[in-house]
Amino acid sequence: MKTGTHRKWKKTGLLVLALVIGLLSLAACGKKDGSSEKVTVNIAINGGLNLLTIAKNKGWFEEEFANANATVQWNEFQSSVPLLEGLVSDRVDFSFIGDGTVVTGKAANSPFTVISVTGVEGNQNSVIVKPDSPIKSIADLKGKQIAVAKGSSAHIFLIKALQKNGLKESDVKIVQLQPDEANPAFQAGQVDAWGIWDPFVTTETAANRARIVESVKTMNFIAPAVMIGRDKFLKDHPDLTAIYLKVYQKAVDWVSQNIDEAADILATEKKMDKALVKTLLQNTHYINEPITPEVAEAIQTTADILLESGTIKEKLDVSKVYDNSYFENSKK
């Protein structure tokens, strides 16, 4: 009797042990593909009029990520420099930045990878002045005070424009100001010029408060804007990365067919005039494409210029900062 009971308990113990091992194995498998626990996807809006704002309003990311057991956390930044700080502190998993920030960010070892191209026109990066300013050309900026967010796409455009006109950054007086600080300073005449992007450029010029000295379009510059992903997130969640790019593609396709509704959404969200927003949308070519050799070359040119100007200290190999496999995976 004692022996039978012992065998019975031994058999039961083995069954329990097998069950525990099985559950642990399932948990391990679930953890590996990210399905066992809810993941938070941190998406950052990087100022201006953008498709992420529309997708947020529509709830497209929340809808698709919910099907993959993930939630969305939104953050918003005025420019790329504070955005990269958020990325380092794990508050940003996906966002978009300009080519200059790609270079300065990677030069500072920021943990991100470029995963697609969202535009090549630099969001109308421009140098603007007051309508009655004596400044008529980039050459006239010598010795003048220029407000700009250092490290932003507008800063990079300014450096390129100066160099094309035989000037160095040291030939002007850079006043480091974020857009919300630069706008009142520009209006008050505390600076001579402002290096900035849309919607500020169009807003100020449409209201006859500014005129454009030069822009990426007038100077025929290729100024890529790109989508980035935080390296650890990309490695741990390639499936969620594919979903993210699919939803962004949905936004690209939708806005081209729904300009009026898109203008309504953005005008409300950004507290801007709808007619002005509609004009901005019609003048902007939103894309979601892989990094082409032409785009890579443009970013490499930016990197070389910033090395020459002393903004970065070591040569950057741009081929190592992007990976088209994430884009390709999103198309499967």
Buried (B, 14 or more C-beta within 10 A) or exposed (E): EEEEEEEEEEEEEEEEEEEEEEEEEEEEEEEEEBBEEEBEBBBBBBBBBBBBBBBBBBEBBBEBBEEBBBEBEBBBBBBBBBBBEBBBEEBBBBBBBBBBBBBBBBBEEBBBBBBBBBBBBBBBBBBBBBEEBEBEEBBBBBEBBBBBBBBBBBBBBBBBBBBEBEBEBEBBBBBEBBBEBBBEBBBEEEBBBBBBBBBBBBBBBBEEBBBBBBBBBEBEBBBBBBBBBBBEBBEBBBBBBBBBBBBBBBBBEBBEEBEEBBBBBBBEBBEBBBEBBBBBBEEBEBEBBBBEEEBBEBBBBBBBBBBEBEBBEEEBEBEEBBBBBBBEBBEE
